[in-house]
Amino acid sequence: MGTAATSIDWLRISASMLLVLGLLAALLWTLKRMKGLQIQHKGPPMLQVLETISVGPRQKMALVRVGAHQVLVGMTASQFTALGQWDDPGPQQETVREN
């Protein structure tokens, strides 16, 4: 009788484990399907990080292009602050000097 009870316990544990793994797989499949349903932005990116610089151990400054504007952003571990904004000058063209 002791071995029959032990085998039933193992059967219950195995069935419970399979049920949990099956539910986890179903949840992962559902999340992947939902990700595919998100609206995709077409066209050029509206937000680009042009350059970042570290100014301290947990502080950075970033130049970000947002649409037709550039924004200078200060970043800390807990906050973002817009420091300045101006119109995007467009792509930088290098001038070639001939001597």
Secondary structure, DSSP 8 states (H G I E B T S, - for coil): -HHHHHHHHHHHHHHHHHHHHHHHHHHHHHHHHHHHTS----SS-SEEEEEEEE-SSS-EEEEEEETTEEEEEEE-SS-EEEEEEEE---S--------
